[in-house]
Amino acid sequence: MAITIQIQPADLEQLRFAVSPLVELMFSYALLHKPTHPNYRLHQRWVENANQNIAGLEFPYLSSLVPMKHYTADFVTPTPTKEHMDIETELQRVLATPPQIVRKNVEYIIEISGETEIRRQFLAYPSETLACLTEELRLYWKRALAPHWSRIQTVLENDILYRARQQALQGAEEMVNGLGDDLRYRSRTLEILKHHAASQLCFYMETLEGNGIRLVPTVFKASMISWQTAPEWQPMIIYGARGAGLWYSTEQPEPEGALRAAFGDARALLLQALLNPAHTSELAQRLGVTSGAISQQLTKLNDAGLVESHRSGYHVYYRLSPRGEQLMALFAG
């Protein structure tokens, strides 16, 4: 099955990337409760850690919005309004959801998964129930995701840098077609394949209005595109980030002996680490040295034209320049 969404030229011109902690929260929580999901084993180490950290806790309001079928309440993942969202800002947006939108989403969940006492609470007392939900979201975030957020965020940022470069070199259409096997763009039409609509009640805009589209990477949903084109929010496409299965690993591969001989241990290790873009603090943590030492080495590598920087949110990310990539390819060969 597939759905088609007509887009305007302005939508393609205003493609914007964003990082959303709430998107990661919702997909990670859904993953914890679906051990048969193909992504479950991919994140097995995180699953074990998260289950330990939330042992003995219950999240009834959150669970009521994540049915086993293919829909999660849209108001829990509102489209990000800027490139980098923080969790508290997003929680306040959830708390401020208008009652009519809460009822609309929950009625759809009831349609596909049945009525429960808590879902009836959302319908009868939306504002009060949202307050309970927000507290659960905050608790789950602190226990299951906050300790890992820096590494998760780095994977998401790396993906955005890759997609932005791809868009600049190959064009927006080529970049969009590379977001997932079940997403196709052609002739001003987005076609989303393998979409399992749980009911004919599914609501979305079949024609966008030229207000742009937010592209949101996630580490917890490597397979299948998710989308949100309900009229209450800016259109959003959620896709699996590149390297999503590697974020939990902290192991740093050893550089080749020839690279060490040419540049010394410290710079060789740093060049190896920069195969994946990262900011100074993360590089320092990964390599077990001070941020000051990393900054000194980055300055020298930058002077040599081997690395380049890119500001994203609060961090400056470093990556290999085209010359640096050629150098590493030479030593790899």
GICORWO-V254419 format. One record per pair of residues at least 12 apart in sequence whose ideal C-beta (glycine too) atoms are under 7 Angstrom apart, sorted by the first residue. I is the first residue (numbers start at 1). GAP is how many residues later the second one is. D is the distance in Angstrom with one decimal. If there is no record, write none. Layout:
i;gap;d
I;GAP;D
I;GAP;D
//
This chain:
i;gap;d
1;194;5.7
1;195;6.8
1;196;6.9
2;189;5.6
2;190;6.2
2;191;4.8
2;193;6.2
3;189;5.2
3;192;5.3
4;185;5.4
4;186;7.0
4;187;5.2
5;185;4.4
5;201;6.2
5;203;6.5
5;224;6.1
6;182;6.4
6;183;5.8
6;200;6.5
6;201;4.3
6;202;6.8
7;181;5.7
7;183;5.9
7;201;4.7
8;200;6.0
8;201;6.8
8;202;3.7
10;200;3.6
11;197;5.1
11;199;5.7
11;201;5.8
11;202;5.4
12;160;5.2
14;198;3.0
15;157;5.7
15;197;6.8
15;198;5.6
15;200;6.1
16;196;6.1
16;198;5.6
17;66;6.5
17;143;4.5
17;146;6.7
17;147;7.0
17;198;5.0
18;62;3.7
18;64;6.9
18;65;5.3
18;67;6.9
18;196;5.0
18;198;5.3
19;64;7.0
19;65;5.4
19;66;6.7
19;134;6.4
19;137;5.0
20;60;4.8
20;65;5.3
20;70;6.8
20;196;5.3
21;64;6.3
21;65;6.8
21;66;4.2
21;69;6.0
22;54;6.7
22;55;5.5
22;68;4.4
23;54;5.3
23;193;5.5
23;195;5.4
23;215;5.9
24;121;6.4
24;128;6.2
24;194;5.9
24;195;6.8
24;196;6.1
25;112;6.4
25;115;6.6
25;116;5.7
25;120;6.1
26;40;7.0
26;46;5.6
26;50;5.7
26;51;5.5
27;191;5.5
27;193;3.9
27;194;4.8
28;116;6.6
28;117;6.3
28;192;4.7
29;33;6.2
29;37;6.1
29;111;6.4
30;36;5.0
30;42;6.7
31;12;6.5
31;189;5.4
32;15;6.3
32;18;6.2
32;19;6.9
38;185;5.7
39;181;6.6
39;182;6.7
39;183;5.4
39;184;6.5
42;180;6.4
42;203;4.6
43;177;6.8
45;203;5.1
46;102;6.9
46;202;5.1
50;94;4.2
53;90;4.4
53;91;5.8
54;86;6.7
54;89;5.0
54;90;5.8
57;82;6.9
59;77;4.7
59;81;6.0
60;58;5.6
61;57;5.9
61;68;6.7
61;71;5.1
61;72;4.2
61;75;5.2
62;71;6.5
62;74;4.8
62;75;6.4
62;78;6.6
64;52;5.9
64;54;4.3
64;55;5.4
65;44;6.7
67;42;5.7
67;45;6.2
67;46;3.7
69;43;5.2
69;44;6.1
69;129;4.4
70;126;4.7
70;128;5.7
71;37;6.7
71;38;6.7
71;41;6.1
71;127;5.8
73;32;4.2
73;33;6.6
73;36;6.3
74;31;5.5
74;154;5.7
74;156;5.3
75;19;6.4
75;22;4.4
75;26;5.5
75;27;6.0
75;30;5.5
76;18;6.1
77;151;6.9
78;15;5.2
78;155;5.6
79;135;5.2
79;149;6.4
79;154;4.1
79;155;4.5
79;157;4.3
80;134;5.8
80;136;6.5
83;230;6.6
84;229;3.7
87;54;5.5
91;43;5.2
91;46;5.9
91;47;6.1
94;36;6.6
94;40;5.8
94;43;7.0
95;35;5.5
95;36;6.7
95;39;5.0
97;33;6.2
99;27;4.1
99;28;6.5
101;131;5.5
102;20;5.8
102;24;4.0
102;28;6.7
103;20;5.5
103;23;6.4
106;13;5.5
106;16;4.3
106;17;5.9
108;93;5.7
111;88;5.3
111;90;5.1
112;86;3.9
112;87;5.1
150;132;6.5
151;96;5.0
152;67;5.6
152;95;5.6
154;124;5.7
154;128;5.7
155;64;5.5
155;86;5.5
155;88;5.5
155;89;6.5
155;92;4.4
156;61;5.0
156;63;7.0
156;85;5.6
157;120;6.9
157;155;5.5
157;160;6.0
158;85;6.6
158;118;5.6
158;119;5.0
159;58;4.5
159;82;3.9
159;83;5.0
160;57;6.5
161;116;5.5
161;149;6.4
161;156;6.8
161;158;6.6
162;80;6.1
163;12;5.7
166;12;6.7
173;12;5.5
179;46;6.7
179;58;6.9
179;60;4.2
180;45;4.5
180;59;5.1
180;60;6.5
182;12;4.6
182;42;5.7
182;43;5.3
183;42;4.7
192;33;5.8
192;35;5.9
194;30;6.4
203;27;6.0
204;25;4.4
204;26;6.1
205;24;4.6
205;26;5.7
208;21;6.8
208;27;5.5
211;23;5.8
212;22;6.6
213;22;4.7
213;23;7.0
213;24;6.2
214;20;5.9
214;22;4.5
215;22;5.5
215;24;6.9
216;20;5.9
216;22;4.8
217;22;6.1
217;24;3.8
218;20;5.7
218;22;6.5
218;23;6.2
219;22;5.4
219;25;4.1
219;28;5.5
221;17;6.6
221;19;5.6
222;18;3.9
222;22;4.9
222;23;7.0
223;17;6.6
225;12;6.2
225;14;5.5
226;12;4.1
252;21;6.3
252;34;5.7
252;35;6.8
253;19;6.4
255;13;4.2
255;14;6.1
255;16;7.0
255;17;4.3
256;75;5.5
258;73;5.6
259;12;6.8
259;72;4.7
266;31;6.0
267;30;5.8
267;34;6.7
269;18;5.7
270;13;6.9
270;17;6.9
270;27;5.2
270;31;7.0
271;53;7.0
271;57;6.4
273;13;5.8
273;14;6.2
274;33;6.1
274;44;6.1
274;45;6.0
274;46;5.1
275;45;6.9
275;53;6.7
277;40;4.8
277;41;6.5
277;42;3.8
278;39;6.5
278;40;6.7
279;36;3.9
279;37;6.1
279;38;5.3
280;14;5.2
280;15;5.9
298;20;5.7
305;16;6.0
305;18;5.0
306;14;6.7
306;15;5.9
306;17;5.9
306;18;3.8
306;21;6.3
307;12;6.7
307;13;6.0
307;14;5.8
307;17;5.7
308;13;4.5
//
